Amino acid sequence: MFERANGLALLSKPAAPGNDRVKSRNIHRQAMELYCRCVCRDPANLVYASKMLSHLSAQHLSARRLYRRWLAAPGILLRSYRIRKARRRQDWPRFLEHGVKALRSDPWRRSVLLEMAFGCCSQEAAGAALLFLGQALVKHENDLPVLRLQAETLASVGRFEEAATAWAAVLRLGPHDAQARAMHEAIRRPDANLEQANHIGQLTTAFESDPADVSHALGLVDALIEQHAFDRAEAVLQRARGAAGYDGRVEQKTGDLAIARLRRHLVVARQYSAVANTDAAFKLLEQIGRELLLHEAAVYRQRCEKRPHDAESRLALAKRLRDLGDFSAAAEQFALARHSPPHAEEAALEEGECRQRLQQFEAALACYRGAVSTGGNNQNEIQRRANARLEVLENALAQKSASGPSGRVAE
């Protein structure tokens, strides 16, 4: 259906003089009908909604259409009432039907677009809601309810930088809006002070003088990451890669940059959820946290494949796998990290906890004993934790043995 609508839309475009205008208008109506039916069937599809709005807008720009919109105003008011009624009843098929028909009469009708956006948000179709809000802002760029809903929707899907811009626009129209100010403060990027700006300027000058010097690029990237200027830092790394060719330090810094971007995203999501205090905000926070763990695991796994003896990357990979709940893979990585003396005790303790989670109790005991074996009387924090875990597990196993097969060992 959508492919046929695209074909009809191409045929309905005005061509050379002498074309049958009546036939062109009929083809346009068919294309518009198909686009509207696509949106009614799948309102969350951004391609469908975008095509429908762009097609309707293009066909309503002439003076004749303006007169028709004036004549259609009473019908649009009736449609608006029916849209609101359907949304209150959560009758989504009827809601979409009335909304799309109202937009066919006037694709810039602010009340209809706002209702469509509210409905899409209720159905968790935030992308389509943003399209309708963007359409409303074309003719109503200073409309406070539209800007507020746009800011809330952008923040709800984790697009915090765009949401901060939208909240700033809300504050310009309503400077005393406490909620808007709290949201803007929670998600906006902090400004750099004069000293930091001067430092970045000096690093930029040094980098511009010799882009092939990787040390200048890495210093500038570190300063930009500290200021959360991730896009600019990425551009610096791309330029350094082009000027100096392949360099392992640049590739590692690229991974660090991606992780830093996601960590900042998680910090902002945590601040946003604290202010919003909604189930959706906490769900978004959990989702971003899991995305961060998955990305960190991928980066550290790649580093371990390139440098098998990099114990720090292997330990970091094992911890991410553990946090993701993959205790079997985490235990394997901790076992490999135990061969590095600086991390042997910590890796043994962590492996023992993963083995205990997997109910491999004898292997867990061996790991705990390995962690405390070198401590003597002067045990560090890791060895004291391992010793405590060892005593608890030995007691639990002894109780299980005394109580018979029905006994259970705590994880």
Secondary structure, 3 states (H helix, E strand, C coil): CHHHHHHHHHHCCCCCCCCCHHHHHHHHHHHHHHHHHHHHHCCCCHHHHHHHHHHHHHCCCCHHHHHHHHHCHHHHHHHHHHHHHHHHHCCHHHHHHHHHHHHHHCCCCHHHHHHHHHHHHHCCCHHHHHHHHHHHHHHCCCCHHHHHHHHHHHHHCCCHHHHHHHHHHHHHHCCCCHHHHHHHHHHCCCCCCHHHHHHHHHHHHHHHHCCCCHHHHHHHHHHHHHCCCHHHHHHHHHHHHHHHCCCHHHHHHHHHHHHHHHHHHHHHHHHHHHHHCCHHHHHHHHHHHHHHHHHHHHHHHHHHHHCCCCHHHHHHHHHHHHHCCCHHHHHHHHHHHCCCHHHHHHHHHHHHHHHHHCCCHHHHHHHHHHHHCCCCCCCCHHHHHHHHHHHHHHHHHHHHHHHCCCCCCCC
